[in-house]
Amino acid sequence: MTLWFKDISREAPTVELGAHWPPAGIETLNPWEVPLLNTVILLSSGATVTYAHHSLIQGNRAGVIYGLIATVALAAVFTGFQAFEYYNAPFTFSDGVYGSTFYMATGFHGIHVIIITT
């Protein structure tokens, strides 16, 4: 449902949003900078946790430790970049639908990363 709503809202924004997305006056983040770097970090952390899991199955204790340490380190780096992105974002939570959607979506994901990391 969420992906459907995201696609529909992008294809047919309502008049309340100014009939285009993002709403007028919102300066968006460049997706080729920190967001791309965070995506690479997340994909890498998936690879390191998979390595740790395979090491666990094979009985390779050193591989498990290395994989988990690398995963936690990548999670910490991701969280740091996310904080940097929040601090430098040219919009706030109160800047209408765009700001609240951005902070809610990335905030829930960030909380998930922090909870799993601890």
C-alpha positions, 0 to 999 in steps of 0.5 A: 500500500505504501509503495502504491501511494508513493507512486500515485502521489508522485504521478498525480499530486493533488491541488493541495500540494500545488499540483506538483511534487515536490511542493513549490518552495521545497529545495530537495536534497541531491540524491547523488551525494549523501543519500547515494552514499547511505544506500551504498553503506546499507547494501554493504552492511547487508553483505557484512551481516550475511558474511557473519551469518555464513561464518556462523553456519560454518563455525568460523568464530573469527568471521562472525566477529569480523562480520558483526563488527563491520556491520555495527561500524557501517550502522554507526557511519550510516547514522552519522551521515543521516544526522549530517543530512538532517542537520543540513537539510534545507527543509524541516518537519513542519514544511508540509507534506514533503518535510514530514514524509521525509523525516518520518520515513527516514526517522523510522528507518534510523530508529530501526538501525539504532535499535538493531545496532544496540 
